[in-house]
C-alpha cells in the first residue's frame, strides 16, 4: 500500500521556527505532497490568496499574527 495520494495534495506549513518549518516540509514532501511554507501568518495569508491550498499546518504561537488570530480571519 502506497502512502502517496492519488492526486497531489497541497499543504501550507506556517511556523516562525525555521527548523520546525523545514522539518515538517521535508516530511510532507517525502510523503509525496506539494508543500509551500510561510514564516508568518501574514505571509501565509498572501500565499492563500494567490493559489490553491488543501491543508494548512499552523503554529499557534507566532509573533505578529498568531495562529489563533489567523484562524479568525
N, C-alpha and C positions, 0 to 999 in steps of 0.2 A: 504494500500500500504506500502510495506516494504522499509526502507531506506538502507537496506543491499544489496550489489551487489550479483548477482548470482554466479560469480566467485570471488575468493579472489584477490583483487587489492593490490599491494604492493606500499607503499608510503615511501619515504625517506624525513624526516624532517631535515633540516640543519639550525641551528641557534646557535650562540655563547652564547646567553642568555638562561641559563638553564631553567628558569621559563617559558619562551615562548616556548621553545622546548618541555618541559614536557606537557604544556597545550595543544599545538597542537597535540601532540602524543596521549594524553588521549582522546581528542575529536574524532580523527580519529579512534582509536581503538573502541570507543563506537559505531561508525558507522559500525563496522564490517570489517574494513580494516586491513591489515597486515602492521605494522609500524616498521621502523627502524629509528634511529636518529643518527645525527652526530653533533659534536660541532664545526667543522671547514670545510672549503672547501676541504682541503687535506684529512681529514677523510672520507668525502663524496665520493671523487674520489676512495678511496680504497674500499668502500662498493660497488660502482657501478661496479668496475672491477671484483668483486667476486660474483655477484649474479644478480637476476632479480629484476628490479625496474620499475614500470609502471609510477609513478608520483614522481617528486621532488618538494617539497615545500621549497623554498630557501630564506633565509635572504640575502638581497643585501649588507648590511653594516656589514662586519665582519673583524676582524684583520687578517693579513696574506693574504690569498687568499680570496678576496672579492667575493660576489655573482656575480658581473658583470664580474670579471676575470674568475670565474668558468664557466660562460656561454660561454666564448670564447674558452675553451679547448675542 
